[in-house]
Amino acid sequence: MQTLIESLKTFLEIANWVSGILIAVFAYWGLQQLKIAKDSITISSKRDAYKVTADKVCMFGDHIIPLMIELDEKVAKKKILFFRGRSSN
């Protein structure tokens, strides 16, 4: 009975030692996964910001620029002098 307890004690000590190493390995792996997730979120947020910027630039080109051209044509046609010196023309 005493040898069984000694054998069990030895086995449990070895299991405790191995489990400590395994916990360290899995903790390191988990931290690597957190770093990958953080990098992925950073890249995704930059991609979304660029997409929103591109959408706003397209909207500006499709809506605002034609309205500015129309305004410039009407100002020139009606010979309005109020905007003189304030435009980039």
N, C-alpha and C positions, 0 to 999 in steps of 0.2 A: 504494500500500500504506500509506503514511504517513497519507493522508487517511482511509482506512478505520479505522486504529487510532485516529486522533483522533475520528472519528465514534462509534466504539464506546466510547471513553473518555467522551465527552460523554453518550452514551445511558446508560452505567452510572452516571455521577454523578447524572443525573436520576432514574434508577430507585432509587438509594440514598436520595436525598432524599425521593421519594414513599413509599418503603417505611417510612422513619422516621415519617412522618406517619400512615400507615396503622397501624403498630404502636401509636402513641399512641392513635389512635381506637379500635382494638379493645381495648386495655388499659382505656380508660375504660369501654367497653361491658361488658367482663367484670367490672369492679368494680361497675357498676350491677347486673349480674345477681347478684353475691354479696350485695349489699345487699337485693335483692328476696328472695333465698332465705333470708337471715337473718330478715327480717321475717315471711316465711311460716312459718318454724319457730317463731318466737315466738308468733304467732297460733295456730298449731296446738297448741302445748303448753298455752296458756291454755285453749283450747277443750276439750282432753282433761282438764285439771284441773277445769274446771267440770262436765264430764260425770261424772267420778268423784265429785265432791262431791254432785251431784244423785242419783246412784245410792245413795250412803251415806245421804243424807237420806231417800230413799224406803225403804231397808231399815230405818232407825231407826223411821220411821212405821209400817211394816207389821209389824215384829217386836217391837221394844223397847217401844213405847208400849202395845200390848195386854197385854204381860206386866206392865208397871208398873200398869196399871189392874187386872189380875187380882190382883196382889199387894196393892194398896190395898183391894180388895174383901175378900180373905181376911183381911187384918189387921183391917179393920173388923168383919167377921163374927165373928172369934174374939176380938175385943176385946183385941188385943195392945197393950201399952203401951210396949214396948221402943222402937219407932220414934217415939214422941211427942216433939215438939220437934225432930226431925231431918228431917221431911218439909216440903214446901212448902205443905201444907194448912193 
